[in-house]
Every structure is written in structure tokens, then in C-alpha cells.
């Protein structure tokens, strides 16, 4: 069973060939653009009892019906060659990553360390441009480029350069209203200040950065229709405190941070609170991470 790039027509064809006992069969996919463009391409080849299929990137899947008199199983008791040296095809020159065979990921880096002419590692776009993702933004490879995943940060934008923040005066608050899906549909004017939610609080995953010189101070309060609630605050001792009430007939539970850090010292702090049913965890990192984008990165994002 082999998978190779055809040398015909400027390397635009991928061929999946196999022999199950009654002669070789092939499934081919033709690309509209050359595949030797030094960009990432993804191939998925599958053979089962019914058919053999091949997909290249997002192109339609090509399929070949399996022969009726062929073997059901391939006896994979020989060797697996990656790179084309076992066939008459020209050897592959490039980078291969995320190789899986029957659901098993093959560790190409470990084997590359002991194979002459093969080097471990597969430099991608993130190796060259990943530093452009600011403020804990995570660089994610794409077939033709990369993008910055800002979901774990308090920023947005192409390079996670735009801060999502607000400055509060004492006694002020921003309010969001939990709405059922049908209410959002019927009343579109409520969308900017409404969040989809169910009617009960089963769990929360809250993370935020803040700085204040005042205590006590309420950071966040969320409640349900059944008077369940969770409150995150800085108490009069400048420590983090989480209060939550999950059942109407029980008193509120109080969870206090064991950290000796003063959270009302005017410095930037980061906290993460996770609750699933009756299990609550609080994390207060030693330092709140914050990285400024350079003027070049910000201007590039705006452009």
C-alpha cells in the first residue's frame, strides 16, 4: 500500500495505491494548484471492506469500490516506509507531520534522530511568526498561514492586541442578563446585553485580570432564577473570597484563598475560578502575564 505525489502536471496529483491480492488498484485526487508550493497540505487515505477513499485538503473525496474477491485484511508484517524509498517513485523532499496509521500517531521525530538524511522537527509558520501573537495568544498553524487564538487571553484582534477591558468608578457595575434562546430570537434589541444560558447553574469557568486599591470590593456576581448564586470578591483583608449558594435551603459556602498576596495593592492580578457541580477550585498565579504588542505588530494588525 503506497501513497505518493505524482510527478505529472507539476505535482498536482496524489495517488493512493494498494494491492489486496488481485492486482494493484489506485485512487487519485487532482489538485487545481501545484502541491510543491512549500505550503502545508493534508491527506487522508482509507481502505475498508466497502471502498478505498482519498482526500486532499478540502477537495471532494475520491473513492474506488473495493474488489469483491480481494482479501479483507492486509497482513502488515513487513516494513513501513515513509518518504518513498521503497518504491520506484522519487523520494519525498519536504516535511511530514501528524502522521497517523490506524489511529496510532507515529513519532517521526524520534525515528528521524537515528535516520541519515532526515532531521527531527517540522518548522511551520508559527516557528517564524508565532511571536506576533501577543498577550498569551496562541499561534495555530493553518494550511496556508496561521492565526492567533486569543481565547485564553483578555484580548482580541488579529494578533490579540486589542484589550477587552473597562475602568469602574466606585459603586458602578456592568450588567448582563441571562436569556433563554427563544427570548433572544424574539427580542433582538436585548442581544448586546444578553447572554445565552440555561436556568440553573451547573458549572462556571471564570478567569479575569484586575487591579484595584480598594477593599472590600465585589468583582463578579452571577445568579440563577432559583436564587442560586456565586460571588467573587476581595474581602476586607485584601484576600480573594468566593461565595456560592447552590441549594435554596442551605447557607452560602465561602472559599477563601490561602495566598498571602495582597490583591488590593494597585497591581495587576490574575485569577481563575472553576466550578463543576459541588467542586470549586481557585487559582491565583504569582504574576499576571501581560505582553504589549510592538508598534509594528499593532500597525500590521490594523492594516
VMD Tcl script that draws the C-alpha trace (Angstrom):
set ca {
  {0.00 0.00 0.00}
  {1.58 3.29 -1.09}
  {0.69 6.96 -1.04}
  {2.66 9.31 -3.26}
  {2.65 12.56 -5.17}
  {2.67 12.18 -8.92}
  {5.42 13.91 -10.88}
  {2.98 14.62 -13.71}
  {1.50 18.05 -14.36}
  {3.72 20.00 -11.96}
  {2.97 17.73 -8.98}
  {-0.75 18.34 -8.77}
  {-1.82 14.72 -8.24}
  {-1.91 12.49 -5.17}
  {-2.18 8.72 -5.73}
  {-3.24 6.08 -3.19}
  {-2.37 2.61 -4.49}
  {-2.86 -0.80 -2.88}
  {-3.00 -4.49 -3.69}
  {-5.21 -6.87 -1.71}
  {-4.39 -10.00 -3.68}
  {-5.85 -9.41 -7.13}
  {-3.62 -6.73 -8.61}
  {-2.91 -3.09 -7.79}
  {-5.68 -0.51 -7.63}
  {-5.37 3.25 -7.43}
  {-7.39 6.21 -6.14}
  {-6.31 9.62 -7.40}
  {-7.03 13.21 -6.48}
  {-6.10 16.07 -8.77}
  {-5.37 19.50 -7.34}
  {-6.03 22.73 -9.19}
  {-2.74 24.16 -7.89}
  {0.77 22.64 -7.67}
  {1.44 20.79 -4.44}
  {5.14 21.67 -4.37}
  {4.32 25.21 -3.21}
  {6.06 24.89 0.18}
  {2.69 25.14 1.98}
  {1.04 22.63 4.29}
  {-1.29 20.06 2.72}
  {-3.33 17.40 4.47}
  {-4.01 13.93 3.09}
  {-6.40 11.30 4.42}
  {-6.37 7.82 2.85}
  {-8.65 4.99 4.00}
  {-9.31 1.44 2.84}
  {-12.12 -0.68 4.27}
  {-14.26 -3.59 3.15}
  {-16.51 -1.37 1.04}
  {-14.13 1.02 -0.68}
  {-10.89 2.95 -0.72}
  {-11.04 6.74 -0.40}
  {-8.62 9.61 -0.64}
  {-8.98 13.27 0.33}
  {-6.58 16.14 -0.26}
  {-7.05 19.28 1.82}
  {-10.70 20.37 1.42}
  {-11.21 18.89 -2.05}
  {-14.03 16.36 -2.63}
  {-13.27 12.81 -1.54}
  {-12.29 10.41 -4.34}
  {-13.36 6.77 -3.87}
  {-12.76 3.41 -5.54}
  {-15.02 0.43 -4.88}
  {-13.22 -2.48 -3.25}
  {-12.82 -5.65 -5.38}
  {-15.23 -8.42 -4.50}
  {-12.60 -11.15 -4.49}
  {-9.83 -9.34 -2.65}
  {-8.55 -10.02 0.84}
  {-10.38 -8.27 3.65}
  {-7.28 -7.68 5.76}
  {-3.76 -6.61 4.81}
  {-1.06 -8.60 6.57}
  {1.06 -5.72 7.84}
  {4.02 -7.86 8.92}
  {6.68 -6.30 6.69}
  {8.06 -2.74 6.82}
  {6.56 0.73 6.63}
  {8.47 3.23 4.51}
  {7.83 6.96 4.79}
  {9.40 9.08 2.07}
  {9.19 6.83 -1.00}
  {12.47 4.89 -0.85}
  {10.67 1.54 -1.06}
  {9.11 2.23 -4.46}
  {10.21 3.47 -7.86}
  {8.86 6.94 -7.08}
  {11.24 9.80 -6.44}
  {11.93 10.21 -2.74}
  {9.90 12.79 -0.86}
  {11.66 16.06 -0.07}
  {9.83 18.21 2.42}
  {8.22 17.97 5.83}
  {5.69 15.46 7.18}
  {3.91 15.81 10.49}
  {0.88 14.41 12.35}
  {1.20 11.03 10.64}
  {-1.40 8.52 11.88}
  {-1.80 4.88 10.88}
  {-4.99 3.15 12.04}
  {-5.48 5.72 14.76}
  {-1.89 5.47 16.06}
  {0.28 8.58 15.85}
  {3.80 7.71 14.68}
  {6.65 9.52 16.44}
  {8.56 10.73 13.40}
  {10.89 12.93 15.44}
  {12.35 10.01 17.43}
  {12.90 7.92 14.30}
  {14.34 10.93 12.43}
  {17.09 11.26 15.04}
  {18.58 7.90 14.01}
  {17.87 8.09 10.26}
  {20.55 9.55 7.95}
  {19.30 12.40 5.81}
  {16.23 13.01 7.96}
  {16.09 15.72 10.62}
  {13.64 15.92 13.54}
  {11.25 18.84 13.66}
  {8.98 20.46 11.13}
  {9.29 24.25 11.09}
  {5.98 25.89 10.27}
  {4.55 29.35 10.10}
  {4.39 29.61 13.89}
  {8.13 28.99 14.12}
  {8.72 32.18 12.17}
  {5.74 34.34 13.07}
  {4.35 32.90 16.33}
  {5.89 35.75 18.35}
  {3.39 38.11 16.71}
  {0.64 36.63 18.92}
  {0.58 38.90 21.97}
  {-0.85 38.65 25.48}
  {-0.90 34.85 25.78}
  {-2.36 34.49 22.31}
  {-1.60 31.01 20.95}
  {-0.28 30.59 17.42}
  {-2.22 27.96 15.46}
  {-0.96 26.56 12.17}
  {-3.20 26.67 9.13}
  {-2.74 25.05 5.78}
  {-1.85 28.41 4.24}
  {-0.70 30.54 7.11}
  {-1.50 30.87 10.80}
  {-3.86 32.65 13.15}
  {-3.69 33.79 16.76}
  {-6.09 32.09 19.16}
  {-6.99 34.74 21.77}
  {-9.47 32.60 23.74}
  {-7.14 32.24 26.75}
  {-6.40 35.96 26.96}
  {-8.24 39.17 27.70}
  {-7.51 40.46 24.22}
  {-8.89 40.19 20.71}
  {-7.82 41.14 17.20}
  {-5.59 39.59 14.57}
  {-2.62 39.42 16.96}
  {-4.59 39.55 20.25}
  {-3.57 43.20 20.53}
  {-6.91 44.84 21.41}
  {-7.67 44.78 25.12}
  {-11.17 43.85 26.33}
  {-11.42 45.91 29.48}
  {-13.33 48.59 31.40}
  {-12.48 51.03 34.18}
  {-15.01 51.28 37.02}
  {-15.77 54.07 39.47}
  {-16.71 53.07 42.99}
  {-20.30 51.81 43.20}
  {-20.72 51.19 39.45}
  {-21.25 47.92 37.60}
  {-21.85 46.44 34.18}
  {-24.86 44.11 33.96}
  {-25.65 41.25 31.58}
  {-29.00 39.47 31.60}
  {-29.27 35.74 31.06}
  {-31.85 34.96 28.42}
  {-33.41 31.83 27.02}
  {-32.74 31.19 23.29}
  {-36.34 31.95 22.26}
  {-36.23 35.27 24.11}
  {-33.12 36.29 22.22}
  {-34.81 35.44 18.94}
  {-37.99 37.35 19.71}
  {-36.27 40.41 21.16}
  {-33.20 41.24 19.09}
  {-32.74 44.53 20.94}
  {-31.68 42.57 24.03}
  {-28.73 40.94 22.29}
  {-25.94 43.39 23.26}
  {-26.58 42.93 26.99}
  {-27.84 39.34 26.99}
  {-26.04 36.03 27.34}
  {-27.47 32.62 26.46}
  {-27.73 30.35 29.48}
  {-29.84 27.59 30.95}
  {-31.97 28.28 34.02}
  {-29.68 26.52 36.52}
  {-26.05 26.99 37.42}
  {-24.27 23.66 36.83}
  {-20.76 24.99 36.49}
  {-18.66 28.04 35.77}
  {-15.23 28.70 34.35}
  {-14.27 32.29 35.13}
  {-10.94 33.99 34.51}
  {-10.11 37.69 34.71}
  {-7.31 40.17 35.27}
  {-7.90 43.15 37.55}
  {-6.21 45.83 39.58}
  {-7.63 47.90 42.43}
  {-6.53 49.74 45.54}
  {-9.88 49.38 47.30}
  {-11.22 46.67 49.60}
  {-13.64 45.18 50.19}
  {-14.67 45.07 46.54}
  {-17.07 42.90 44.55}
  {-15.55 41.66 41.29}
  {-18.31 39.45 39.93}
  {-21.74 38.21 40.91}
  {-23.83 35.71 38.95}
  {-27.19 34.28 39.96}
  {-29.91 32.00 38.63}
  {-33.70 32.14 38.54}
  {-33.77 29.81 41.58}
  {-31.72 32.21 43.74}
  {-28.55 30.24 43.42}
  {-25.51 32.47 43.08}
  {-21.75 32.77 43.02}
  {-19.88 35.90 44.10}
  {-16.19 36.72 43.65}
  {-14.83 39.49 45.85}
  {-11.84 40.91 47.65}
  {-12.56 40.89 51.37}
  {-11.56 43.49 53.94}
  {-8.24 41.68 54.45}
  {-7.34 42.23 50.76}
  {-7.69 38.49 50.01}
  {-9.75 36.70 47.39}
  {-13.04 35.23 48.55}
  {-15.58 33.14 46.63}
  {-19.10 32.71 47.94}
  {-21.59 30.38 46.34}
  {-25.02 29.03 47.14}
  {-26.18 26.03 45.13}
  {-29.32 25.00 47.01}
  {-32.08 27.26 48.23}
  {-32.39 25.59 51.65}
  {-28.69 25.73 52.51}
  {-26.44 28.55 53.66}
  {-23.86 30.03 51.31}
  {-20.46 28.35 51.17}
  {-17.35 30.51 51.48}
  {-13.99 29.68 49.91}
  {-11.03 31.91 50.79}
  {-7.71 31.99 49.02}
  {-4.80 30.72 51.10}
  {-2.38 33.01 49.24}
  {-0.71 35.71 51.32}
  {-0.76 38.06 48.36}
  {-2.38 41.47 48.83}
  {-4.85 41.77 45.93}
  {-5.77 45.41 46.60}
  {-2.29 46.86 46.11}
  {-2.99 48.57 42.79}
  {-1.04 45.94 40.84}
  {-2.32 43.72 38.07}
  {-3.52 40.30 39.30}
  {-5.00 37.28 37.56}
  {-7.49 34.78 38.96}
  {-9.18 31.66 37.61}
  {-12.21 30.04 39.22}
  {-13.68 26.74 38.08}
  {-16.78 25.04 39.46}
  {-18.40 21.81 38.37}
  {-21.45 20.87 40.48}
  {-20.11 20.96 44.07}
  {-16.37 21.12 43.31}
  {-14.78 24.59 43.27}
  {-11.14 25.46 42.55}
  {-9.45 28.86 42.74}
  {-6.12 29.72 41.16}
  {-4.18 32.93 41.81}
  {-0.94 32.93 39.76}
  {2.11 34.60 41.25}
  {2.32 37.07 38.37}
  {-0.33 38.29 35.97}
  {1.07 37.86 32.48}
  {0.81 40.83 30.16}
  {2.75 41.46 26.99}
  {2.50 44.59 24.92}
  {2.43 44.35 21.15}
  {5.05 46.39 19.37}
  {4.02 49.32 17.23}
  {4.87 47.26 14.15}
  {2.60 44.39 15.18}
  {-0.29 46.71 16.05}
  {0.01 48.59 12.77}
  {0.22 45.32 10.84}
  {-2.94 44.08 12.51}
  {-4.78 47.30 11.74}
  {-3.59 47.13 8.13}
}
mol new
graphics top color blue
foreach p $ca { graphics top sphere $p radius 0.5 }
foreach p [lrange $ca 0 end-1] q [lrange $ca 1 end] { graphics top cylinder $p $q radius 0.2 }
display resetview
